[in-house]
Amino acid sequence: MSDGQEIYTLLNEIYLILDDGDRRLFGQFDLTPPRYYALVHIGAKPGISLSKLSSLMLCDKSNATRIVKGLEGEDLVYRLPHETDGRTIRLFLSERGQEIRQKAISAHSRYNKKRFHSKVPVEKEELRTELVQLKNHLRDRLEVAA
């Protein structure tokens, strides 16, 4: 196995473990990871457009629309037309959406403290720096496939 393949496999296994833990945690709030992140982004940028939300979530606009429609159906999100651009819809959290968002963010923060509390001494700042560099490297090469 090449070094690149080994690193990819290890990172993918870590991702799957983290994702499974997130799914279990967010399930307590009747959320999936994409629905959670939609609430996080909409709450952080009230009035965000669907296009911007899909960009932040690294998904296409139709997928973001499906997520938002589900959140609307549960009275977590509502839409308003843009004041000057009739083609743009702005997204906002309802009071219920704000409440669930805050509870889920707090629970996720507590969960991550437990998950990443290490009994093994790790240079966390060095690991963080390396991971940020890897993330930036990979993001810069998203367009280049095969």
N, C-alpha and C positions, 0 to 999 in steps of 0.2 A: 504494500500500500504506500503510495507516495505521501510525502509530508503534507501536501495540500489536501489530499483526500482524507488523511488521518485527522487533520485539524477540522475539516468540514464535518466529518462524522462525529467527532467529539462535540463540536458546537451544536450540531443538529440534535444530538442526544440530550444536551443540556436544554435546548429550546423546548423539546418535547416534554421534558420533566417540568420545566417552568410553566409551560402552557397547560399541562394537566393540573398542576396545582392552582393556577389561576382559574381554570374552568370550575374546579371544585369550590373555590372561594367565592367567585362571582355568582355561582349558582344559588348561593344563599340570598342573593338580591334579585333573583330571576334575570340575571344578565349573563351574556357570553362575553368573552374578551373583546370582540369587535363592538358590541353594544356598550360595554364599559368605556372603551376608548372614545367612542362617539360622544358619550356624556362628558368625559373629561375635556375633550376639545371644544365642544359647544359651550360648556360652562366656563372654560378659560377665555373664550372669544365669543361672547354673546353677539349674535347677529352674523355669525360666520355663514358664508355661502356654502351650498352643497358641493360646488367644485373645489373650494378650498378644503372642506372637510375630507373629500375623497383623496385629495393630494396628501394631506397630513396622515391619512390612514393607509396610504399606499394601496388603494383599491380603485376600481373604476367607478364612474359616477352612478351607474345602475346599481352596483352593490351598495354604495353609500345611501342611495335612495331607498333601497329595500330595508336597510338597517333603520333609517330615520322613520320610515312608515311604521315599522314595528314599534319604535319608541313613542311615536305619536299615538298609536292605538292604545298604548298603556298610559297615556297622559303624562309622559315624561318630557316630551319635546313638543314645541309648536312652531309653526312657520308663519312668517309675515312677509308680504311683498316688500322689496327694496323701495326706498322712498323715491329714487330717481330713475332706476333701471328696472323697467317693467318685466324684463326677462329673468331677473335674479330674485331668488327667494332667500330670506334670512332665517336662520335657525336660532331658537332660544330654548332654554330649559324652563319647564313649568316649576312651580314651587315643589311639587312632588319629585320632579327630576333633580332639582337642586339638593333636596334632602337625601335621596338615594345616592346621588353622586358623592356627596360628602361622606356618607356612611361607608360606601364602597372604597373610597380613597383612603379613609382612615384604617379600615380593615386590611386593605392591601399593603399599606405602609407597615402596620404591625406584623403582618405575615412575612413581608420581606425582611424585616429585622430578624425574625426567627430563622428564616431560610438562609440568610447570609451571615449569621453569627457563626463564626468558625472556631472550633476548638484547636485547629491547626494554625500556627502562626503563618499568616500570609501578608505579604506586603500589599495591602489593599490599594494604596495609592498607585503603586507601580502597575498592578493588575488593571486598575481603572484606566490609567494612561494608555496601556497597551490595547485595551478593548476599544477605547475611543479612537485610537489610530486605526485599528482594524475596521471598525464601523465606517469611518470616513473613507478608507481605502476601498472597501466593498461598495459603498454608495457611489463613489466616483466611477466605478466600473459597472454599474447597473446596466448601462446601455450596451456594453460589450458582451455578447453572448456567443459561445462556441467560437 
